């Protein structure tokens, strides 16, 4: 399969504190790849590194990020501005942060299209109607004149997805795209993204903490903890036989269909980047912890089964 995005040995710091450790991630064209883990594990900052939208205190100290064979870390600011929205699109957690409340949705769609494509206003408007139809928004002529506050959360998220489609983005980074939505709307948005992947061959990097949600849609899973990728596998392999203790704990914490079974939680919380932990970063919370091994040696990601990678020292 054709590789569209490759992150290689990415090390990122906030001032003197390291947040990402030798992150490696490969996305093939037309695949939905889920990057999962608890809040604070480094998922979103990995995605923002690809888009080069990092806070001023953050800096990539080493590593490479290749999009279609070209290292984005060598791109100028202008080249990155042309790439964002045009080739790589972002679907954020809260679409209100991406939609200007002072302009109609139609104006914003037309402006986004014309910023990346050399088309007239009439052509951009026609394209805007096409993509709104693709994301299943009805009564388009009337709703083009709506302001963002006149749409529900799910509809606003559809408009953001429409913007990505309007510019023919080859890679969509969806950062917790259903967090603020109720369960039925979550399914509608995920079904829509699955259709986009199938119909247009779009690659999707799905950032999520919700394993129950991604289990129905992702083709490939990468699990992140404390700035490390700790497990990678095709989705079928991962959900059938998770290898890393953190992955096992995450799956065990999912609500069971059997109401007699109690919810099993993961004690503690992911460590702060300012908190030094020797050995495996997960060992203070791990049910499989072995003194002298887990707290002494830094684990590395290894292929434990065919196409199934884990960084656990003892499993």
Buried (B, 14 or more C-beta within 10 A) or exposed (E): EEBBBBBBEBBBBBEEEEBBBBBBBBBBBBBBBBBBBBEBBBBBBBBBBBBBEBEEEBEBEEBBBBBBEEEBBEBEEEEBBBBBBBBBBBBBBBBBEBBEEEBBBBBBBBBBBBEBBEBEEEBBBEBBBEBBEBBEBEEBEEBBEBBBEEBEBBBBBBBBBBBBBBBBBBBBBBBBBBBBBEEEBBBBBBEBBBBBBEEBEBBBBBBBBBBEBBBEBBBBBBBBBBBBBBBBBBBEBBBEEBBBBBBBBBBBEEEEEEEEEEEEEBEEEBBEBEEEEEBBBBBBBBEBBEEEBBBEEEBEBEEBEEEBBBBBBEE
